[in-house]
C-alpha cells in the first residue's frame, strides 16, 4: 500500500504485477476501501499490472475539493491513473465502483479496454433501506457516526451470504474507514447525488447507460443471487442495457462476488481480458 499525491489530494492505492503489463483497475463501493479487491490481486498480477485504490473521500484517501458526484469520482480516478502514467485500462467496479467505471468509460472511451461490472449501481431503483435512510435530513449523519465495534459487524453481515467472511480484520477496517474525517460528508454527498429515500434516481441512470451504450466495450456483468444491497433482479436490466455483454449470476452469494467467489470470479473474467490484450 502507498499514497500518491493527486492534485494536492492523498490517494491510497495498492499495486502489484509487472509495471509494463496491461493495467487492471479495481474500484470499490460506497463507504468501502481497496481491501474489497485484495483477493483478486494475485489472481491477475501474473500477467497484469493490477491497481486497486481508495476512491477520493473513501477508504483512507482524502476527498476532492468539489462536492462528490460520480463525475468527480471518475475524474479523480482518471487523474490518479494519469499520475501513474497509464493510458488504456481494464476497469472493474463493484457497486458504486461499477457506476464510477461506467462514468469513466463515458468520459474517456478510448482509454477503456474492457468493463467488468460487479453488483453494479445504475440498473435499478431498488436499494437497501439502510442506504435510503441516509437521505433523511439529519438521520444520515447520525447513522454514519455510529459505526463502531457494536454496529460494524451488522453492517458487514449485509454484504455476504457467507457470514464467516465477516472477519475481525474486515470489521476493524470498516471502523477505521468510518473514523476518517471525510467519510460521512462524502458518503452523504454521493448518496444525495444518486437518489433519496425513494431509492436510486432514474435520470442519472438513464443518461449514463445511454452514454455507455454508445461506446460498447467487451463487458462482463456479474451478480450475487443473495445481494440485499442491490437486488439481483437488476441483472436483467443490465443485460437489456448492454446486450453485447457476457453475464453471470453466482449462487449463494451476496454483494461482493470478488470476495465470496474469488476463483470463479477470476476464471470468468480472465478470458475476456486475454482476448482484448492479444488483439
Buried (B, 14 or more C-beta within 10 A) or exposed (E): EEBBEBBEBEBBBBBBBEEEBBBBBBBBBBBBBBBBBBBBBEBBBEBBBBBBBBBBBBBBBBBBEEEBBBBBBBBBBBBBBEBBEBEBBBBBBBBBBBBBBBBBBBBBBEBBBBBBBBBBBBBBEEBBEEBBEBBEEEEBBEBBEEBEEEBBBEBBBBBBBEEEBBEEEBBEBBBBBBEBEBBBBBBBBBBBBBBEEEBBBEEBBEEBBEBBBEEBBBBBBBBBBBBBBBBBEBBBBBBEBBEEBBBBBBEEBBBBBBBBBBEBBBEBBBEBBEEBBEE
